[in-house]
């Protein structure tokens, strides 16, 4: 699990002073960028130099409790599925001040060559990082052998 503490900014909330539901997708992407920080050059090098992308093919979101301007969300990023070309991230977004779950998202990505815009096998360093954060209770025997 890779944590990210994300303060909620004024621009993130709606007229009810709670985080606008679509912002949680932005938070998930920020957490994914943080997740790839251990790679040489981080997420930016993966995209801009290596030209390997991880576009979303599926996103699911469950909202449990509101989060408000001025609070901080602790985003806990883990991997719940690892295939040959795809992976599914899980983002648990917990209010830092009281530990209450605000939202949980699952985000499936497919490893993509950004020049040809085709799916490609996952690079070894990307796979190793994902595997290091694979939730063991979600990892069936042979996970990583599937597409």
HUNOR-V322945 format. One record per residue. N is the residue number from 1. PSI is psi in whole degrees, 0 to 359 (NA if undefined). OMEGA is omega in radians with two decimals (* if undefined). BURIAL is # if it has 24 or more other ideal C-beta (glycine too) atoms within 12 Angstrom, else .. Layout:
BEGIN
n->N psi->PSI omega->OMEGA burial->BURIAL
n->N psi->PSI omega->OMEGA burial->BURIAL
END
This chain:
BEGIN
n->1 psi->133 omega->3.12 burial->.
n->2 psi->118 omega->-3.13 burial->#
n->3 psi->152 omega->3.00 burial->.
n->4 psi->124 omega->3.04 burial->#
n->5 psi->121 omega->-3.03 burial->.
n->6 psi->107 omega->3.07 burial->#
n->7 psi->143 omega->3.10 burial->#
n->8 psi->123 omega->-3.11 burial->#
n->9 psi->163 omega->3.13 burial->.
n->10 psi->320 omega->-3.11 burial->.
n->11 psi->348 omega->-3.11 burial->.
n->12 psi->346 omega->-3.00 burial->#
n->13 psi->158 omega->3.12 burial->.
n->14 psi->191 omega->-3.09 burial->.
n->15 psi->340 omega->3.10 burial->.
n->16 psi->4 omega->-3.12 burial->.
n->17 psi->31 omega->3.00 burial->.
n->18 psi->157 omega->-3.11 burial->.
n->19 psi->127 omega->3.06 burial->#
n->20 psi->133 omega->-2.97 burial->#
n->21 psi->323 omega->-3.10 burial->.
n->22 psi->337 omega->3.13 burial->.
n->23 psi->332 omega->3.13 burial->#
n->24 psi->330 omega->3.06 burial->#
n->25 psi->320 omega->3.06 burial->#
n->26 psi->316 omega->3.13 burial->#
n->27 psi->318 omega->3.13 burial->#
n->28 psi->318 omega->-3.14 burial->#
n->29 psi->321 omega->3.06 burial->#
n->30 psi->319 omega->3.13 burial->#
n->31 psi->323 omega->3.11 burial->#
n->32 psi->319 omega->3.08 burial->#
n->33 psi->317 omega->3.10 burial->#
n->34 psi->320 omega->-3.14 burial->#
n->35 psi->320 omega->-3.07 burial->#
n->36 psi->5 omega->3.13 burial->#
n->37 psi->325 omega->-3.14 burial->.
n->38 psi->341 omega->3.09 burial->.
n->39 psi->149 omega->3.10 burial->#
n->40 psi->119 omega->-3.11 burial->.
n->41 psi->357 omega->3.08 burial->.
n->42 psi->198 omega->-3.10 burial->.
n->43 psi->322 omega->-3.11 burial->#
n->44 psi->316 omega->3.14 burial->.
n->45 psi->322 omega->3.11 burial->.
n->46 psi->315 omega->-3.09 burial->#
n->47 psi->307 omega->-2.96 burial->#
n->48 psi->324 omega->-3.11 burial->.
n->49 psi->311 omega->-3.11 burial->.
n->50 psi->341 omega->3.11 burial->#
n->51 psi->39 omega->3.04 burial->.
n->52 psi->121 omega->-3.14 burial->#
n->53 psi->166 omega->3.12 burial->#
n->54 psi->64 omega->-3.10 burial->#
n->55 psi->148 omega->3.12 burial->#
n->56 psi->137 omega->3.01 burial->.
n->57 psi->346 omega->3.10 burial->.
n->58 psi->138 omega->3.06 burial->.
n->59 psi->132 omega->3.04 burial->#
n->60 psi->142 omega->-3.14 burial->.
n->61 psi->137 omega->3.01 burial->#
n->62 psi->129 omega->-3.13 burial->.
n->63 psi->128 omega->-3.02 burial->.
n->64 psi->321 omega->-3.09 burial->.
n->65 psi->145 omega->-3.11 burial->.
n->66 psi->151 omega->2.99 burial->#
n->67 psi->145 omega->-2.99 burial->#
n->68 psi->162 omega->3.06 burial->#
n->69 psi->135 omega->3.12 burial->.
n->70 psi->343 omega->3.09 burial->.
n->71 psi->172 omega->3.07 burial->#
n->72 psi->136 omega->3.02 burial->#
n->73 psi->135 omega->2.98 burial->#
n->74 psi->116 omega->-3.13 burial->#
n->75 psi->119 omega->-3.12 burial->#
n->76 psi->112 omega->-3.06 burial->#
n->77 psi->128 omega->3.07 burial->#
n->78 psi->176 omega->-3.13 burial->#
n->79 psi->130 omega->-3.13 burial->#
n->80 psi->349 omega->3.06 burial->#
n->81 psi->138 omega->3.09 burial->#
n->82 psi->114 omega->3.10 burial->#
n->83 psi->192 omega->3.14 burial->#
n->84 psi->324 omega->-3.12 burial->.
n->85 psi->352 omega->-3.05 burial->#
n->86 psi->163 omega->3.06 burial->#
n->87 psi->155 omega->3.06 burial->#
n->88 psi->122 omega->3.07 burial->#
n->89 psi->151 omega->2.97 burial->#
n->90 psi->130 omega->3.12 burial->#
n->91 psi->114 omega->3.03 burial->#
n->92 psi->120 omega->-3.10 burial->#
n->93 psi->107 omega->-3.00 burial->#
n->94 psi->134 omega->3.07 burial->#
n->95 psi->124 omega->-3.06 burial->#
n->96 psi->325 omega->-3.03 burial->.
n->97 psi->335 omega->-3.11 burial->.
n->98 psi->0 omega->3.08 burial->.
n->99 psi->10 omega->-3.13 burial->.
n->100 psi->134 omega->3.08 burial->.
n->101 psi->124 omega->3.11 burial->.
n->102 psi->316 omega->-3.13 burial->#
n->103 psi->155 omega->3.01 burial->#
n->104 psi->129 omega->3.14 burial->#
n->105 psi->147 omega->2.97 burial->#
n->106 psi->133 omega->-2.94 burial->#
n->107 psi->110 omega->3.13 burial->#
n->108 psi->131 omega->-3.14 burial->#
n->109 psi->157 omega->3.08 burial->#
n->110 psi->129 omega->3.13 burial->#
n->111 psi->127 omega->-2.98 burial->#
n->112 psi->137 omega->2.97 burial->#
n->113 psi->115 omega->-3.05 burial->.
n->114 psi->350 omega->3.07 burial->.
n->115 psi->311 omega->-3.10 burial->.
n->116 psi->348 omega->-3.08 burial->.
n->117 psi->52 omega->3.07 burial->.
n->118 psi->153 omega->3.08 burial->.
n->119 psi->140 omega->3.13 burial->.
n->120 psi->158 omega->3.04 burial->.
n->121 psi->148 omega->-3.10 burial->.
n->122 psi->132 omega->3.06 burial->#
n->123 psi->149 omega->-3.06 burial->#
n->124 psi->319 omega->-3.11 burial->.
n->125 psi->325 omega->3.09 burial->.
n->126 psi->314 omega->3.12 burial->#
n->127 psi->316 omega->-3.12 burial->#
n->128 psi->318 omega->3.13 burial->.
n->129 psi->315 omega->3.11 burial->#
n->130 psi->315 omega->-3.13 burial->#
n->131 psi->325 omega->-3.14 burial->.
n->132 psi->338 omega->-3.10 burial->.
n->133 psi->18 omega->3.10 burial->#
n->134 psi->126 omega->3.13 burial->#
n->135 psi->119 omega->-3.03 burial->#
n->136 psi->324 omega->-3.13 burial->.
n->137 psi->344 omega->3.13 burial->.
n->138 psi->358 omega->-3.00 burial->.
n->139 psi->98 omega->3.09 burial->#
n->140 psi->159 omega->3.11 burial->.
n->141 psi->133 omega->3.11 burial->.
n->142 psi->10 omega->3.13 burial->.
n->143 psi->144 omega->-3.07 burial->#
n->144 psi->347 omega->3.09 burial->#
n->145 psi->349 omega->-3.11 burial->.
n->146 psi->163 omega->-3.12 burial->.
n->147 psi->NA omega->* burial->.
END
